[in-house]
Amino acid sequence: MSRALDVYLRGDKAGLLEQDEAGQLSFAYDSEYLAQNKVAISVSMPLREEAFSDAVARPF
């Protein structure tokens, strides 16, 4: 069973933080957020379509 949290920045849904069954985290920006060319939620996670792995998402 995976768990997921919506991530908001300044009232806009920026993306989804997910934790899989093994406890690994990933973060992916919401497609609408990307289309609006908003700001990144972290310097270490610039805007992109690909999800960020546990190594990058966990410190966030």
C-alpha positions, 0 to 999 in steps of 0.5 A: 500500500503506497501513501501519497500527499498533495504538495501545495506552494502558495495555494497552487497544487505543485505536485505529489509526494509518494511513499511506496511499500518499501518506504522509498519517496518520490516527488512529481510535479503536477502537469498543470503546475508545470504548464503554468511555468510556476516556481520550483518548490526547491532548488534541488528539484527544478521544474521537470516532468520526470519524478524525483527519486528518494535520494532527492525527495527525502531531504525535501 
